[in-house]
Amino acid sequence: MITIKKTDQKELEKLRIADGFTRWVLSPGDKGKNELKEILIERLNEGAEVWIAVKNGEIIGFVIIADWPALPEGKAIEAMEVAKPYRGKGIGYSLLDRILKEAEAIFVLTPYPEAGYEKALEEFYKGFGFKYLSNNKEFMVRIPENPEKLEKWIKHIDRLIDVYEMLIREMKRIYDERYHALLKLVKKASGEK
């Protein structure tokens, strides 16, 4: 039986890591397993959520989720991988499905497919409602359809736009002021008028 759940450091330290994780670690064998466990513990200690798929005391899949600084209550899927022997068995689907059902948030992710899996990974995320917001395909976003949440996020983003517009105007003013002062100094030093 496979269990999908959010984990903590105490539990994570007790579990083994399955063979077949290759995306987020460089070393093979036990060294790579230890590296992956260290990464997961480090991200937990930094405040991220770590979700795992466990079978017989072994982690066979994981997802790391952090707060998305661009939006309060927004979440960023930083990493997701299923060990190679367990791929194609619905484990990645089960992990992401459980996470999205439990957290009503705007999710963002940057797809990092292994070579040859680009289209399959894109279709996988699209199946959960993720989509690219621009043609550069840098990141995908999933926006839940809860009207109350949408209204809250819209108001917040509108306010952020206002703040950013004020900040950019002020930064440009300071830049122009400093640039022109520097230009005058250069001209004065070089004898230009």
Secondary structure, DSSP 8 states (H G I E B T S, - for coil): -EEEEEE-HHHHHHSEE-S---SS--S-HHHHHHHHHHHHHHHHHTT-EEEEEEETTEEEEEEEEEE-TTSTT-EEEEEEEE-GGGTTSSHHHHHHHHHHHH--S-EEE-----TT-HHHHHHHHHTTT-EESSTT---EEE----HHHHHHHHHHHHHHHHHHHHHHHHHHHHHHHHHHHHHHHHHHHHT--
